Amino acid sequence: MVKYIGTRELQSFLATRPLEQVIEGLSAYIKADYLRWQQFDKTARLASHSAVGVIELMPISDGRLYSFKYVNGHPRNTSHGLLTVTAFGVLADVGSGYPRLLSELTLTTALRTAATSVLAARHMARPDSRVMALIGNGAQSEFQAIAFHRLLGITELRVFDVDAEATDKLCRNLHAYPQLRIVRAGSVAAAVRGADIVTTVTADKRRAVIVTADMVEAGMHLNAVGGDCPGKTELQREVLSKARVVVEFEPQSRIEGELQQMPAEFAVTELWQVLAGAASGRAGDEEVTVFDSVGFALQDFSALRYLDEQLDGRFTQQIDLVPDLADPKDLYGAAVDGAPTETLTAALNLLHA
Amino acid sequence: MVKYIGTRELQSFLATRPLEQVIEGLSAYIKADYLRWQQFDKTARLASHSAVGVIELMPISDGRLYSFKYVNGHPRNTSHGLLTVTAFGVLADVGSGYPRLLSELTLTTALRTAATSVLAARHMARPDSRVMALIGNGAQSEFQAIAFHRLLGITELRVFDVDAEATDKLCRNLHAYPQLRIVRAGSVAAAVRGADIVTTVTADKRRAVIVTADMVEAGMHLNAVGGDCPGKTELQREVLSKARVVVEFEPQSRIEGELQQMPAEFAVTELWQVLAGAASGRAGDEEVTVFDSVGFALQDFSALRYLDEQLDGRFTQQIDLVPDLADPKDLYGAAVDGAPTETLTAALNLLHA
């Protein structure tokens, strides 16, 4: 039997504690895994592109556990009442090859992305950051808002989306956080002006120029979450050229991140180096920093580890995704288990002969 | 909600019809998909190797449907009461990126492998084939035996395994097929001598030499199923050099199949060419033919299509692997659904502040 965490199970778990506590827990797991970066067998994700979206598989292993995530990205889905991004994943034992946990990762991806954003910002944003611009007010926006408010001390949020209803929904949901001042901005430029942190989390699968170089002020930290596919970017090229850029896994980010706009020789730092103290996330209060986040398999590995260890039997089910055999060489026995007995099978065979 | 077929559901389905009928049905789906080979976006599978086994992801898409299989191969598992191979897979809609079916594929892999073997043998074995040697009597052996007996007219089976208990189990299970004469052979050579078809389906993850060139007789068809990983082969190199070799997907077979022993210029034919009549599977009664089968993602795509279309509601469940939202941009609403109300959340936040 394989442990199963569906939408209901995760909802039940989330109902028992504040969201930021889960995000903080995920941050700790992600950090612990990034600090042992060299132990992982890493590969860029395997993408299958179509005219309307992408389906990706994201495998990774540390030699003891293996995980993969299935995730899609279909920006036009929302016009049909469907999510832009859905995801699920599996944690497996490398020693036996058996899956041990199958989990929903749609909600979890939003949580782990916010957890990673906070982790990077702790090392890259100015410590006195209080104002964040949040560009893109779709499915992931509340998670980013709550994480930065509760875990990083953001007290003012400037929100903007081309879809005013998305912003309405974000503002409505954030009513539960009365200590967070929300300002609806009339444009990206208005939202960004004077902000300490700029989080972009838009869904368009195209080369968008959402934040231009003239908007960027000294000392800003840009948390660029939405540019995560070949041909999908959010920042003007010139924003990167004058900033310190940190990525998750360079080979993947060169293809998928904001980084795809830059020449191969443009230097970047990997997040694990910053977390390990091997590289600095920020040089002084004037530097512009960019976390060019595309989402890497390691974060999902960490999230699956978190779910596997933190959700006890109250929040999990068991499913028979793989057979449990008395004799492992007798797979046929399982195929005909509950089927007609041997004699009946023989009779059936005679009938069908 | 996503359709789910676990071990129990598949067992219930298999209990309602003879196994060969399911294998024949799978053959038809596999053939139909191989006949539209050019429509598929194909890639070699993504393997994660460890000292004790391998975990693989096998994605494929025809632009309308996408599928992947997760499959492991751990030869030493049986000594711990576990299966050598377990598998599961997903069929998804390319248009939305949503998964539509999650299914067990452990039993199904054995069925679809036998279905593919029969499909190839129909074009490659001599039509008058009646005697088959079956080397390797583990988890997959009954499926091969039943498929070749019921669908290809094999009436005598010569069985051999280094593990006599595996052969005991095979013989016991095949009692249900009284029209199939079973001969226990004392060696591989004795099993192969005079056989029309030689099926090898062993599990060792190493360069084994199970069938040597001196055993091979004119007109034989070799159905080589077990050599399916880098460093895992079953046939002596010289068996291939004098035979017509058919593979599923050449780029993958060059790395994983018996073919890994041969130089890059050694010519092979792809199965789809034989099925489409673009290439011959056999030139006369004297030729030696080899189906160097490693298992390709397309067969699992076909198997998932079969399961999706042939198993009605009696044999499927629904699971909440992805959330179903009233407002697809309000993922946060799902995260806190069933959670404390806004007022309660605000109170909780104040408490935690």
Interface residues (C-beta under 8 A of the other chain):
Chain A: Y4 G6 T7 R8 Q11 S12 L14 A15 P18 L19 D41 T43 L46 S48 S50 V52 G53 V54 I55 L57 P59 S61 G63 Y66 F68 Y70 N72 G73 H74 N77 T78 H80 G81 L82 L83 T84 T86 A87 F88 V90 A92 V94 G95 S96 G97 Y98 P99 L102 E104 T106 L107 A110 L111 N137 G138 A139 Q140 S141 E142 F143 R150 D163 E165 A166 K169 N173 H175 A176 Y177 P178 Q179 I319 D320 L321 V322 P323 D324 L325 D327 P328 K329 D330 L331 Y332 G333 A334 A335 V336 D337 G338 A339 P340 E342 T345 A346 L348 N349 H352 A353
Chain B: Y4 G6 T7 R8 Q11 S12 L14 A15 P18 L19 E20 Q21 D41 T43 L46 S48 S50 V52 G53 V54 I55 L57 P59 S61 G63 Y66 F68 Y70 N72 G73 H74 N77 T78 H80 G81 L82 L83 T84 T86 A87 F88 V90 A92 V94 G95 S96 G97 Y98 P99 L102 E104 T106 L107 A110 L111 N137 G138 A139 Q140 S141 E142 F143 R150 D163 E165 A166 K169 N173 H175 A176 Y177 P178 Q179 I319 D320 L321 V322 P323 D324 L325 D327 P328 K329 D330 L331 Y332 G333 A334 A335 V336 D337 G338 A339 P340 E342 T345 A346 L348 N349 H352 A353
